Amino acid sequence: MAAHDAIVVGAGIAGAATAYELRRAGLARVLLLERGAPAGVGTGRSAAIVRQHYSTKVMARIAKAAVERFARLADELGRDVGYRPVGYLFIPPPGTESAAQANVAMQRELGTDTVWLGANALGRFDWLNSEGLPGAAYEAKGGYADPVATTEAYVAAFVRDGGDVRLKTPARRLLRAGDRITGVETDDGEQSAGIVVNAAGPFAGLLAATAGLDLPMRAVREQDTVWQGRPGRPLPVPSISDGADAIYVRPMGEGRFIVGRGFPKPYQDVDPYNFKETADDAFVADIQGRLATRFPGLADARLMHAYAALYDVTPDWYPFIGPRAGLAGYADFSGGSGHGFKTALAIAAELARWLTSGEAAEDFRQLSHDRVPAGRLIQQSYGGNRG
Ligand SMILES: Cc1cc2nc3c(=O)[nH]c(=O)nc-3n(C[C@H](O)[C@H](O)[C@H](O)COP(=O)(O)OP(=O)(O)OC[C@H]3O[C@@H](n4cnc5c(N)ncnc54)[C@H](O)[C@@H]3O)c2cc1C
């Protein structure tokens, strides 16, 4: 018998939530392995915008479930996870206004609390220069959460529920016997498991390769800036994806904002083990210019901080989730592609159900890596991590 019912590799939000959900779904012996510390890679530097606006039914459904979960997560896990439903505004990229309105209609059919605000309605936001904007989608329950607090809360709840977590413990390779993954090797030796979940973020492809598994994924450098607005200025209230100016703006409270560039933009592929973690001066200047035009109250904001982190990007910017045809004992949960923080809550719950009962919704099964060899990549309206 395997020593563990499940081993989850990686304690970013994906692995932490999955380990917790597997315990909750009834697996007795779940081991969570983390090379460094929880949320130490992409999750810890995430802008962590929480939104439900997606252009595919499957991701809109998942995002809705995730927002519902955020609303009760602090009670469930016993800690504040920093979820702040300050609202979310989606300004569609040029030429996608009709698609955005159709997507709002699709989301409303799913029961999502979202509305389309026409050009005139945007005038109510005194912090927004709405000139030239055709309208925007608005969600009252969107906003943001604290990605580190959320991940740590999942890990703590997992341990409280009897889970075993080992930090500073890399999985060196997957163990494979024919068409079955049988465990992982750590520096302490071989660890056998009924199932291994690869939630290693930008390193997931490298881990998969140790067992000869294909996992097409780019590690892309993503820069962010943090600005302090001045008192007395009209400052944005909700989290915002501004497709007109290709930036995102995420409040942090107390007049501070995380601001990054959104799709489309140049993407820089890097070595996940070795990349420049500080931001480029030209990037900061570019952000400042875009910010000042659309959000005049931030024109004289003070730069507090700037940094770079990693996106793990799949060929269609949708994650790889679940088992693969013809391979036992293994599941993917990676490829958040720059929008995988908030959805991880709902994905982890559905993944745990799939792995423990064999049951999964048909649309959810389509997110398996099997879509790559089958040539069935996901099609979305906006491109990139806008989903
Ligand atoms: C700058 C930035 C802004 C973002 N903004 C948003 C946003 O606004 N909204 C949103 O929803 N998403 C956003 N995202 C995306 C989101 O944060 C990520 O999709 C998500 O956090 C990825 O979580 P993860 O657990 O899959 O990966 P990671 O957080 O990368 O975690 C993977 C973990 O695996 C560990 N690991 C790797 N290899 C091994 C091994 N061999 N053995 C043991 N452990 C290993 C790593 O140390 C790491 O802790 C953003 C991401 C970035 C970088």
The ligand as a MOL file (V3000), in Angstrom:
LIG
                    3D

  0  0  0     0  0            999 V3000
M  V30 BEGIN CTAB
M  V30 COUNTS 53 58 0 0 0
M  V30 BEGIN ATOM
M  V30 1 C 2.3240 39.7080 -10.6770 0
M  V30 2 C 1.1410 38.7950 -10.7440 0
M  V30 3 C -0.1520 39.3110 -10.7310 0
M  V30 4 C -1.2590 38.4520 -10.7650 0
M  V30 5 N -2.5100 38.9620 -10.6520 0
M  V30 6 C -3.5780 38.1290 -10.5540 0
M  V30 7 C -4.8740 38.6410 -10.3020 0
M  V30 8 O -5.0550 39.8490 -10.1960 0
M  V30 9 N -5.9000 37.7600 -10.1450 0
M  V30 10 C -5.7310 36.4150 -10.2560 0
M  V30 11 O -6.6960 35.6640 -10.1040 0
M  V30 12 N -4.5070 35.9010 -10.5250 0
M  V30 13 C -3.4320 36.7290 -10.6590 0
M  V30 14 N -2.2010 36.2310 -10.8890 0
M  V30 15 C -2.0470 34.7980 -11.1370 0
M  V30 16 C -2.0710 34.0040 -9.8660 0
M  V30 17 O -1.4280 34.6830 -8.8370 0
M  V30 18 C -1.4280 32.6530 -10.1380 0
M  V30 19 O -2.0910 32.0120 -11.2210 0
M  V30 20 C -1.5140 31.7510 -8.9210 0
M  V30 21 O -1.1190 32.4200 -7.7450 0
M  V30 22 C -0.5910 30.5580 -9.1580 0
M  V30 23 O -0.6500 29.7300 -8.0320 0
M  V30 24 P 0.0210 28.3110 -8.0780 0
M  V30 25 O -0.2030 27.7060 -6.7550 0
M  V30 26 O -0.4440 27.5700 -9.2830 0
M  V30 27 O 1.5650 28.5920 -8.3810 0
M  V30 28 P 2.7150 29.2430 -7.4610 0
M  V30 29 O 2.2120 30.3350 -6.6180 0
M  V30 30 O 3.8420 29.5310 -8.3780 0
M  V30 31 O 3.1090 28.0630 -6.4870 0
M  V30 32 C 3.8280 26.9390 -6.9170 0
M  V30 33 C 4.5840 26.4320 -5.7120 0
M  V30 34 O 5.2270 25.2100 -6.0380 0
M  V30 35 C 6.4730 25.1810 -5.3950 0
M  V30 36 N 7.3180 24.2120 -6.1030 0
M  V30 37 C 7.7710 24.2820 -7.3770 0
M  V30 38 N 8.4630 23.1890 -7.6990 0
M  V30 39 C 8.4500 22.3890 -6.5920 0
M  V30 40 C 8.9830 21.1120 -6.3070 0
M  V30 41 N 9.6720 20.4170 -7.2280 0
M  V30 42 N 8.8090 20.5900 -5.0660 0
M  V30 43 C 8.1130 21.2770 -4.1200 0
M  V30 44 N 7.5630 22.5050 -4.3550 0
M  V30 45 C 7.7280 23.0480 -5.5770 0
M  V30 46 C 6.9800 26.5980 -5.5080 0
M  V30 47 O 7.9980 26.8580 -4.5510 0
M  V30 48 C 5.6910 27.3860 -5.2680 0
M  V30 49 O 5.5000 27.7140 -3.9030 0
M  V30 50 C -1.0630 37.0580 -10.8650 0
M  V30 51 C 0.2340 36.5290 -10.8750 0
M  V30 52 C 1.3290 37.3870 -10.7980 0
M  V30 53 C 2.7010 36.7880 -10.7930 0
M  V30 END ATOM
M  V30 BEGIN BOND
M  V30 1 1 1 2
M  V30 2 1 2 3
M  V30 3 2 2 52
M  V30 4 2 3 4
M  V30 5 1 4 5
M  V30 6 1 4 50
M  V30 7 2 5 6
M  V30 8 1 6 7
M  V30 9 1 6 13
M  V30 10 2 7 8
M  V30 11 1 7 9
M  V30 12 1 9 10
M  V30 13 2 10 11
M  V30 14 1 10 12
M  V30 15 2 12 13
M  V30 16 1 13 14
M  V30 17 1 14 15
M  V30 18 1 14 50
M  V30 19 1 15 16
M  V30 20 1 16 17
M  V30 21 1 16 18
M  V30 22 1 18 19
M  V30 23 1 18 20
M  V30 24 1 20 21
M  V30 25 1 20 22
M  V30 26 1 22 23
M  V30 27 1 23 24
M  V30 28 2 24 25
M  V30 29 1 24 26
M  V30 30 1 24 27
M  V30 31 1 27 28
M  V30 32 2 28 29
M  V30 33 1 28 30
M  V30 34 1 28 31
M  V30 35 1 31 32
M  V30 36 1 32 33
M  V30 37 1 33 34
M  V30 38 1 33 48
M  V30 39 1 34 35
M  V30 40 1 35 36
M  V30 41 1 35 46
M  V30 42 1 36 37
M  V30 43 1 36 45
M  V30 44 2 37 38
M  V30 45 1 38 39
M  V30 46 1 39 40
M  V30 47 2 39 45
M  V30 48 1 40 41
M  V30 49 2 40 42
M  V30 50 1 42 43
M  V30 51 2 43 44
M  V30 52 1 44 45
M  V30 53 1 46 47
M  V30 54 1 46 48
M  V30 55 1 48 49
M  V30 56 2 50 51
M  V30 57 1 51 52
M  V30 58 1 52 53
M  V30 END BOND
M  V30 END CTAB
M  END
